[in-house]
Amino acid sequence: MGNTHSGTLEFRNGERIPIFQSLKSVFKGNLCDNGVVKLTVSSSAWNNPKNLIEGNWSEYWYSKDEENQWIQIEFMSCLVSIKSYSIKTYHALNDGGHLQSWILSGSRDGEKWFAIDEHRNDSSLNGKLKSYEWNVVETPPFKYYKLTQTERNTFRKLRHNLILKGLEFYGSISPLPVRSQPIPPVHNLIHSQNIIEAYI
């Protein structure tokens, strides 16, 4: 972890909070630059994806035009359990290349993944600067999360660029387990596509 951190991280189990914004209130500056979050992507064609979790980014990011593009988030100093998540689209109008088919997965070790939520041909994000929040079955505490685009985006020329402006998780933060402490098993998660909030 970098030396630009300030404050102390307060672990709040069971409380629904905006994860990235809560971390930013403690660790000042960009979470990736500070080593609080490690963000990796399958490819990148425009802008730095580290800004997707900043909350008020005026730009947007997109991947190369290749199938199954993804963005992966690793929490370096804590575990995160989510109850919902939100995605924000960029400035293009309807059918401008917005995400419509994806799967959100979680992992303890970055190797074995568990499906949290899956959507196919979902039009909720098909529009300019749209933001939706989806409720999910509360996850166990995960260290890794991955959002994968599973089919083409909404662009009429059948492109596979993953294009995003913002991403936020809502849930609770817990400390990393002691190495000698056994980790409870993760059970299969029930998919939920219940939209709990929609706004532009």
Secondary structure as the mmCIF struct_conf table of DSSP 4:
data_model
#
loop_
_struct_conf.conf_type_id
_struct_conf.id
_struct_conf.beg_label_comp_id
_struct_conf.beg_label_asym_id
_struct_conf.beg_label_seq_id
_struct_conf.end_label_comp_id
_struct_conf.end_label_asym_id
_struct_conf.end_label_seq_id
TURN_TY1_P TURN_TY1_P1 ASN A 3 THR A 4
BEND BEND1 GLY A 7 GLY A 7
HELX_LH_PP_P HELX_LH_PP_P1 LEU A 9 PHE A 11
STRN STRN1 ARG A 12 PRO A 18
HELX_RH_AL_P HELX_RH_AL_P1 ILE A 19 VAL A 26
BEND BEND2 PHE A 27 PHE A 27
BEND BEND3 GLY A 29 GLY A 29
TURN_TY1_P TURN_TY1_P2 LEU A 31 GLY A 35
BEND BEND4 VAL A 36 VAL A 36
STRN STRN2 VAL A 37 VAL A 41
BEND BEND5 SER A 42 SER A 42
BEND BEND6 ALA A 45 ALA A 45
STRN STRN3 TRP A 46 TRP A 46
BEND BEND7 ASN A 47 ASN A 47
HELX_RH_3T_P HELX_RH_3T_P1 PRO A 49 ILE A 53
BEND BEND8 GLU A 54 ASN A 56
BEND BEND9 SER A 58 GLU A 59
STRN STRN4 TRP A 61 TYR A 62
BEND BEND10 ASP A 65 ASP A 65
BEND BEND11 GLU A 67 ASN A 68
STRN STRN5 TRP A 70 PHE A 75
BEND BEND12 MET A 76 SER A 77
STRN STRN6 LEU A 79 LYS A 88
BEND BEND13 HIS A 91 HIS A 91
TURN_TY1_P TURN_TY1_P3 ASN A 94 ASP A 95
BEND BEND14 GLY A 96 GLY A 97
BEND BEND15 SER A 101 SER A 101
STRN STRN7 TRP A 102 SER A 107
BEND BEND16 ARG A 108 LYS A 112
STRN STRN8 TRP A 113 HIS A 119
BEND BEND17 ARG A 120 ASN A 121
TURN_TY1_P TURN_TY1_P4 SER A 124 LEU A 125
BEND BEND18 GLY A 127 GLY A 127
TURN_TY1_P TURN_TY1_P5 LYS A 128 LEU A 129
STRN STRN9 SER A 131 ASN A 135
HELX_LH_PP_P HELX_LH_PP_P2 VAL A 137 PRO A 141
STRN STRN10 PHE A 142 PHE A 142
BEND BEND19 LYS A 143 LYS A 143
STRN STRN11 TYR A 144 GLN A 149
BEND BEND20 GLU A 151 GLU A 151
BEND BEND21 THR A 154 THR A 154
TURN_TY1_P TURN_TY1_P6 ARG A 156 LYS A 157
STRN STRN12 ILE A 163 LEU A 164
BEND BEND22 LYS A 165 LYS A 165
STRN STRN13 GLY A 166 SER A 174
HELX_LH_PP_P HELX_LH_PP_P3 PRO A 175 VAL A 178
TURN_TY1_P TURN_TY1_P7 ARG A 179 SER A 180
BEND BEND23 GLN A 181 GLN A 181
HELX_LH_PP_P HELX_LH_PP_P4 PRO A 182 HIS A 191
STRN STRN14 ASN A 194 TYR A 199
#
